[in-house]
Amino acid sequence: MLDIPALFGGDMMMMHFLGEVVPINEAHVAEGTETMLMAIGTIAIILVVLYAASRYMRRQEVPETDAEMHGMGKVLNHKFYIDEFYNSVIVQPLRTMGNFLVNVIDALIIDGIVTGTGRIAGDISARVKSLQTGNVSFYLFIMALGMAAILCMILFI
């Protein structure tokens, strides 16, 4: 595990930070083996840089077009086709599910509930509007009917 404070002479607190949750598996190798592995990695990087510099900078060679490539060069140029795999396995199913949610769930169900609620409120208000005549005696009559209904409910139910 990378422990930045330890690189500058600090303690190894990052190594034990998640020690109870994540087990620490330390691999111990001989110092000579560790040095050899670092040297091999460094030499490999230097060789790749020198190869690329000689091929593309000194010779002024232009890389092949996609149509001219074949074999492992084409696979490497397409980054092992990971982008295509990710697009077909992750992106397209999520896009399809998103279109379904937008076009079916949102447009039909959610918008239907919201629009239906507004339509019901409009219908109820249109029917109740006919009761508002401006006649005070009619309002008193409706109020008396309501009080009688409440009294009947209290006495008989």
C-alpha positions as CSV (number, residue, x, y, z in Angstrom):
1,M,0.0,0.0,0.0
2,L,1.3,3.4,-0.9
3,D,2.2,5.4,2.2
4,I,3.2,8.9,1.2
5,P,4.3,10.1,4.7
6,A,6.6,7.1,4.9
7,L,8.4,8.2,1.7
8,F,9.4,11.4,3.5
9,G,10.5,9.8,6.7
10,G,7.1,9.8,8.4
11,D,5.3,7.0,10.2
12,M,3.4,4.1,8.7
13,M,0.0,5.3,9.8
14,M,-1.7,4.8,6.4
15,M,-0.7,1.1,6.5
16,H,-2.7,0.5,9.6
17,F,-5.6,3.0,8.9
18,L,-7.9,0.3,7.6
19,G,-6.1,-2.6,9.3
20,E,-9.2,-4.0,11.1
21,V,-11.4,-3.8,7.9
22,V,-8.9,-4.7,5.2
23,P,-6.4,-7.4,6.0
24,I,-2.8,-6.4,5.3
25,N,-1.0,-9.0,3.3
26,E,2.7,-8.1,3.2
27,A,4.8,-10.0,0.8
28,H,8.4,-10.2,1.9
29,V,11.0,-10.7,-0.8
30,A,14.7,-10.6,-0.6
31,E,16.3,-7.2,-1.2
32,G,18.2,-8.5,-4.2
33,T,14.9,-9.7,-5.8
34,E,13.3,-6.4,-5.2
35,T,16.2,-4.5,-6.7
36,M,16.2,-6.8,-9.7
37,L,12.5,-6.3,-10.3
38,M,12.8,-2.6,-10.1
39,A,15.8,-2.7,-12.5
40,I,13.9,-4.9,-15.0
41,G,10.9,-2.5,-15.0
42,T,13.1,0.6,-15.4
43,I,15.0,-1.0,-18.3
44,A,11.8,-2.0,-20.0
45,I,10.4,1.5,-19.8
46,I,13.7,3.0,-21.1
47,L,13.7,0.6,-24.0
48,V,10.1,1.4,-25.0
49,V,10.8,5.1,-24.9
50,L,14.0,4.7,-27.0
51,Y,12.1,2.5,-29.5
52,A,9.3,5.0,-29.9
53,A,11.7,7.9,-30.2
54,S,13.7,6.1,-32.9
55,R,10.6,5.0,-34.8
56,Y,8.6,8.2,-34.8
57,M,11.1,11.0,-34.2
58,R,14.3,10.1,-36.0
59,R,12.8,8.3,-39.0
60,Q,9.8,10.6,-39.2
61,E,7.6,7.6,-39.7
62,V,3.9,8.2,-39.6
63,P,1.8,5.5,-37.9
64,E,-0.3,3.3,-40.1
65,T,-3.9,4.1,-40.7
66,D,-6.6,2.0,-39.1
67,A,-7.4,0.2,-42.3
68,E,-3.7,-0.8,-42.8
69,M,-3.3,-2.3,-39.4
70,H,-3.7,-6.0,-38.7
71,G,-3.1,-8.5,-35.9
72,M,-1.9,-7.4,-32.5
73,G,-1.2,-3.9,-33.7
74,K,-4.8,-3.3,-34.5
75,V,-5.9,-4.8,-31.1
76,L,-3.5,-2.5,-29.3
77,N,-4.6,0.5,-31.4
78,H,-8.2,-0.2,-30.4
79,K,-7.1,-0.5,-26.7
80,F,-8.0,-4.2,-26.6
81,Y,-11.5,-3.2,-27.7
82,I,-12.4,-2.3,-24.1
83,D,-14.3,0.9,-25.2
84,E,-16.4,-1.2,-27.6
85,F,-17.1,-3.8,-24.9
86,Y,-17.9,-1.1,-22.3
87,N,-20.3,0.6,-24.8
88,S,-22.1,-2.6,-25.6
89,V,-22.3,-4.1,-22.1
90,I,-22.7,-0.9,-19.9
91,V,-23.7,2.2,-21.9
92,Q,-26.2,0.8,-24.4
93,P,-28.3,-1.2,-21.8
94,L,-28.3,1.9,-19.5
95,R,-29.3,4.1,-22.4
96,T,-32.1,1.6,-23.3
97,M,-33.3,1.5,-19.7
98,G,-33.2,5.3,-19.5
99,N,-35.3,5.6,-22.7
100,F,-37.8,3.2,-21.3
101,L,-38.0,5.1,-18.0
102,V,-38.4,8.4,-19.8
103,N,-40.9,7.3,-22.4
104,V,-43.0,4.8,-20.4
105,I,-42.6,5.3,-16.7
106,D,-42.3,9.1,-16.8
107,A,-44.5,10.0,-19.8
108,L,-47.3,7.6,-19.1
109,I,-47.4,6.8,-15.4
110,I,-45.9,9.9,-13.6
111,D,-47.2,12.5,-16.1
112,G,-50.6,10.6,-16.1
113,I,-50.9,10.8,-12.4
114,V,-50.0,14.5,-12.4
115,T,-52.3,15.3,-15.3
116,G,-55.0,13.1,-13.9
117,T,-54.9,14.8,-10.6
118,G,-55.3,18.2,-12.2
119,R,-58.1,17.0,-14.4
120,I,-59.9,15.5,-11.4
121,A,-59.6,18.8,-9.5
122,G,-60.9,20.7,-12.6
123,D,-63.9,18.4,-12.9
124,I,-64.8,18.6,-9.2
125,S,-64.5,22.4,-9.3
126,A,-66.7,22.6,-12.4
127,R,-69.4,20.7,-10.6
128,V,-69.1,22.6,-7.3
129,K,-69.1,25.9,-9.2
130,S,-72.8,25.3,-10.1
131,L,-73.6,25.4,-6.4
132,Q,-72.2,28.9,-6.0
133,T,-75.2,30.9,-6.9
134,G,-74.8,33.9,-4.7
135,N,-78.1,33.2,-3.0
136,V,-77.5,33.5,0.8
137,S,-80.7,31.6,1.7
138,F,-79.4,28.6,-0.4
139,Y,-76.1,28.7,1.4
140,L,-78.0,28.7,4.8
141,F,-80.0,25.7,3.6
142,I,-76.8,23.7,2.6
143,M,-75.3,24.6,6.0
144,A,-78.4,23.4,7.8
145,L,-78.3,20.1,5.8
146,G,-74.6,19.7,6.7
147,M,-75.3,20.2,10.4
148,A,-78.2,17.8,10.3
149,A,-76.0,15.2,8.6
150,I,-73.3,15.6,11.3
151,L,-75.9,15.3,14.0
152,C,-77.3,12.1,12.5
153,M,-73.9,10.7,12.3
154,I,-73.2,11.5,15.9
155,L,-76.5,10.1,17.2
156,F,-77.0,7.0,15.0
157,I,-73.5,5.8,14.2
